């Protein structure tokens, strides 16, 4: 069911417009599998990772990389295999004490627990604390706020001139939503964006920060800021914001400082990156698939299936990682206790054995929610319905106002094999 590299490439609607994909396909076909390092961030910055995962799904779906900038790791690249790893908590651990949930190991002295980086049974109690934020009743209340802020944002966009969609829309709207969820001081809301970016960045020359020490200093600033807010909420009657929920819950009110910052970072990144990068990805996807854009404009009711399809197509977090708790044979390969196992959601979402025509962007798919972008099982994204709601509302408001939004150049992508996102996306709204 897994086609050849050439046929997979031919099915991509945007292949002809992407010569760098052709070159990457040639390189991926010639490179020995033993030398594959699909987790290198440069592949994601240049959007040339696709052919490497195509070949791994066909020829080596449980692949061992001996050496990389992140050390040795296993790659799980097929949809069904990812779901099996994701649900086997007895063997594959999320625990921060073992290195965390990303391909990059967190140094032992900097490991901070969060409920996504916990195994059962402790995971459930902390996750349950914030779950009431995402009930249908509360989402209905949030929808009024989301629509008001979306309308204000769109009404203030320039028409007929080029601007950066990422900054003016994607960052602004997701940051406003985060500020509402935390009841965070409005004038400081862009701090949330900065802390989200800092939490996932790879330090280095020309990056957001040059060193790990600088990155940690900014995360500690985040912790101090939130600690002040926490004390305020803890001394007040319970309210419906995330901080108040945690401050008054038996499962979270006595978190140690590392667990506190770990959960803060999880909620900030989870509330920011997924929605923000899919919001940008939706504009980019429609620009590359003009037939789907016409279909959406002709029938705005398709927003309901368009939203999960673009979340699949974008896959805003490329992977999650587990650590083997015991030796195990998996699909004929011997994984050892302590090995790093990376579940590539970005590859599972292009698996032809699970998803029909996975490289095509089809806004009226019969089963658009069949994807791995939110994870699977107990660690499935707690805020997924809010992410879908934000995307649904912003596109309802866009279609009311604008006939067309044109992407003027290729986006600048994030240097990361974890966050699959956009730094900039130049667009122009037709006058």
NORDA-V336361 format. One record per run of one state. SS is the DSSP state (2 for helix, 1 for strand, 0 for the rest). FROM is the first residue (numbers start at 1). TO is the last residue. If there is no record, write none. Layout:
BEGIN
[[SS,FROM,TO] [SS,FROM,TO]]
END
This chain:
BEGIN
[[0,1,4] [2,5,10] [0,11,14] [2,15,17] [0,18,18] [2,19,30] [0,31,32] [2,33,35] [0,36,40] [2,41,45] [0,46,49] [2,50,59] [0,60,61] [1,62,65] [0,66,72] [1,73,76] [0,77,78] [2,79,87] [0,88,91] [1,92,93] [0,94,95] [2,96,98] [0,99,107] [2,108,110] [0,111,114] [2,115,117] [0,118,121] [2,122,134] [0,135,135] [2,136,155] [0,156,161] [1,162,164] [2,165,182] [0,183,185] [2,186,188] [0,189,189] [2,190,200] [0,201,211] [2,212,234] [0,235,241] [2,242,247] [0,248,256] [2,257,288] [0,289,289] [2,290,298] [0,299,299] [2,300,314] [0,315,316] [1,317,317] [0,318,318] [1,319,324] [0,325,327] [1,328,330] [0,331,332] [1,333,335] [0,336,339] [1,340,344] [2,345,348] [0,349,376] [2,377,379] [0,380,383] [2,384,401] [0,402,404] [1,405,407] [0,408,411] [1,412,413] [0,414,418] [1,419,419] [0,420,421] [1,422,424] [0,425,425] [1,426,429] [0,430,431]]
END
